[in-house]
Amino acid sequence: MTISESVRIGGILLAAGGSARLGTPKQLLLFDGVSLVRRAGLALASSVCSPLIAVLGAEAERSRAEIDDLPLQVIDNPDWQTGMSSSITAGLHELLRIEPDLAAVVITLCDQPLVTSDHINALAAYFHEGGPAIVAAAYGDTFGVPALFSREMFPRLLELSGDKGARMLIRSHPDRVESVPIPEAAFDVDTPADLAREPSLSGPSNK
């Protein structure tokens, strides 16, 4: 059954981590002159998703200043050091408080600087066509984020714990996953060398 385009799809930007491998929180690193958190915030704010939540943790005050002018509701995750799952649950709880009847949510990360609003909109459009449980980005030989999770997956998102993120949920429900090719999502920033290397649109990512 085709999903009506009037359904609400929320968006969550995860930007709370301390970036242990990088040695410094990556949110404020510049890519093409724009901080990673702002680039990701702009992509989400320019998409069809609404309402929008940005979850901050490490360097929260400075990160907030980067996105204060964008239409994102910013929340601080005091438990960000326990892993990505705490940011997912915090963001989803806040989204459902604002809009209890959300049909789906798109989860994005701040360290994939080549992901754009067009990519996010492609996930939403695929969901509108038929309403699959999960619509994930396909890149290299894997599926990952950005990814859309339908309402039926909300309880499972809220059950995540520790450093288990959205990709773990994608891997554990392969029969529920549809995909949209987003090769740009393969490029992410995890080490200082990543900022200097040529973006790869086909290699593996750990997201």
N, C-alpha and C positions, 0 to 999 in steps of 0.2 A: 504494500500500500504506500502510495506517495505521501510524504509528510508535507503538511501545509507550510509555506514559507513564512507564515505568521508565528510559528513556534519560536520560543526564546532559546537561544544558545548563548550561555555565559562563557566568559573567558578567564583563565587564571594564568598569570605570569609568575613563575617561580624564580625568585631572585634573592634568596635568603642565605645561600651557602657561604661557607668560609673559604672554599677553594684550597683545600689542603695541598693538592699537587702543584698548584700554581704558586703557593706561598703567600698569597695576598688575595683578598676578596676580588673576584673578577668583575663585579658589577660596574665598577668605575673605569675599567680599562677602555681605552679608545680604540675604535675600529673605524677607519676612514674618517677620523676626527670626531666621532660621536661615541659616547659611552655605550657599553654593551646593554646596560639596563634601559637606557633611553631608546636605543634602536629597537629593542624588543617591545618596549612600551608603545612606541609609535606604530609598529606593525600591528599589534593587537588593537590599539585605539582606532586604526584605520580600517579595521575589518568589520564584518557584519555582526560580530559578537557583541552582546550586551545583556546584562551588566558585566563589568570587568573588575577583577581584583588583582592587585599586585601584592605578593607576599614577600616581605623583607625580613632580614635578620641581621647578618653581619653587615657592618657599615650602613645600617638602616637610615640614619639621619642624612648622610651624604647621598645615598641612593634616592631617598624621598625627594631631595631637592632637584634631582635630575628629571623626575617625572611629575612634579607637582602640578604642572600646567596641563597634564593629559587627563582625559576622562576615565581615570582608573581609581577605584576605591583602594587606598593603601592600608594594609594592616601589617603589624609587626608580629612575627612568630617568636616568642621568647624561648621556644624549644627547638630552634633551628639546628642546634648542634646534635640533636638526636637523629637527624636524617631527613631526607626529602619528604618522607611520608607525612611528617608533622605539618609541613607547609601545604601539602595537598589537602589534608583534612581541614586545616585552618581556613584555607581559601574556599573550599567547597561549603563548609558550614556558613561562612559569611555570604557567599552567593545565594544559598538557599534562604538565608534570613532576609535578604533583599528581595529575591524573586523565588518564592516557594514552588512555582509551577514550571521551573526550567525543564526543557526537554532534553538538553544535553549541555556538555561543557567541553571547551577546547583547552588543553593544557599546553603551555609553551614555556620555554626556558630562555634565560637571558644570554646564554653563551652560544647561541646559534645565529650569528649575525647576518647570515644570508637568507634567513627565513623572512618572508614578507607577508603583508596583508593578503596578497593574492593566494599565497599558499594556504593561509588560514581559511580564506573564503572557499577554496577548493574542497577542504574537508567539510565545511558546512553545506556546500552544494551537494556533495555526495550523500550526506545525511538526509538532506531534503528529498532526494530522489527515492529513497527507500527505507530509511530509518534503521540501518544496521546498528548493532550494539556498540561496536568500536570502529572508528575510521582512523587508521594510522598512516603516518608518512612512510613511504617506501623509498629506501635508499641503499645502494650497495646490494647486499643480499639479506637485508634485515628490515624489520618494521620498528618504528619508534615514534618519538615525539618530533614535532607537534602532533598531537592526536586528539581526536574527539571521542568522548565517552557519553553514551546515551544515558537517560535517567535510570534505566534498569541496572546500570553498572555503578551507580552512586554508592549503594551499600558496600560494594567491594572496594571502591576507592577509599571509603571511610574506615575500612578495616585494615588498610595498609599500616605497617609499623616499621620502625627502624629506617634503614636506608633503602627500603624497597620503594621504587618509584613507579611511574606510570608504565614504563616498559616491562616491568615484571608482570603487571596485570595483562598486558598485551600478550606476552609469551605464555601465560598460563591459560589463556582462552583463545587458542588459535582458530577454533571453529567459529568464533564470534567476530572475527576481525576481517574487515574489508580494508583496502589500501588505496592511496592516491600517490602517484610518483612525485616525490619532492627530493630530488638528488641534492639540492642545496643544503638540506638538513644534515648531510654527512659531515659538513664542516663545523666543528665546534672548537671552543677555546678551553683547553685544560692545562696547558703549560706555556711558559714564556715563548717557546719556539713556535707555538701555534700562531702567535700574532705576526710572525715574520714569514711563515710558510705560505706558499701559494694555495688558495682554497681548493680542496679536492671535492668533486661532486659525485664521487663514486665509492670512496673508501669507507671502511667501517667506522662506526661511532659507538661509544659506550653508553649512549643515552637510551 
